[in-house]
Amino acid sequence: MLAFHYDHLTLALPPGHRFPQSKYQMLRERVQRTPGVMRPQVADAAGPEALALVHTPDYIDAVLHGTLSAAAQREIGFPWAPGLPRRSLCSVGATIAAARAALEEGVAASLAGGTHHAYADKGSGFCVFNDVAVAARLMQAEWHRRHPDRAGLRVLVVDLDVHQGNGTASIFQDDDSVFTFSIHGEKNFPFRKEASDLDVGLPDACGDAVYLPALEAALAEVWRRMADRPPQLAFYLAGADPHEGDRLGRLKLSADGLLRRDRIVLDALFERRVPMALSMAGGYGEDLSVTVDVQMRTLDAAARAWERWRDH
Ligand SMILES: [Zn+2]
């Protein structure tokens, strides 16, 4: 399974900043140390023409040229620095590469990504560009070029990061070709939520026993609503932040519960032969090695799904 990364590009953050940047390198090193089918690969930067499928010209320009206002930088949560544009472009590039590989091989991953709070015209909550939205639109454009006589590529976004995918929901609110599905903490950031095609908001401190049945019921609803035109590509934002050890998550899923979550999603997609691009999304453990453990189990489960595609 291809796993795209770009953790050699780091952000210049003030001391004590709460964005846990070191987890990306920790995860990539774990993947490289783990024998098996995962194939880590450095991601290329996305091109500006891909970003323009989602983001407004003014916003792209402000990020690339360092003219974001102080308020815009505060909303993103990162101060602009010369390394920010390239890192943001590679974040999108990793998810684009994972989506292309998923369409070829069934399953692929970005070892970061899932920047679902980014809107068309602004960033928010540690998200500069919306990697999944750009990759979805680019895969649709490439599909259309290859199959001009066929219906467009139908995309499903399964967003199980603990925070609602508000940017993604906003970007696709009038777009029937992309179904957005989010399970999140109802009381957690973002406090003003957008309407996804299907939203499930869960109460603080909810654990495995509530979460997993809610996920199964919601997925059944997704399949029911997509029955006429099933998805041909899925993006899975497998945030580690619903974990009980997370500083920002406020839900109480166990590590085993999160693995069961991943298997429910992966099995449902494989049964229907829906190719899947995985993004790691959020994870803010009190102990970052616990976050990386959760992410590693997600990647292992995805690698098993990749093997099932290879062998089927
Ligand atoms: Zn999150």
Boltz pocket constraint, residues with backbone or C-beta under 6 A from the ligand:
constraints:
  - pocket:
      binder: B
      contacts: [[A, 161], [A, 162], [A, 163], [A, 239], [A, 241], [A, 281], [A, 282], [A, 283]]
      max_distance: 6.0
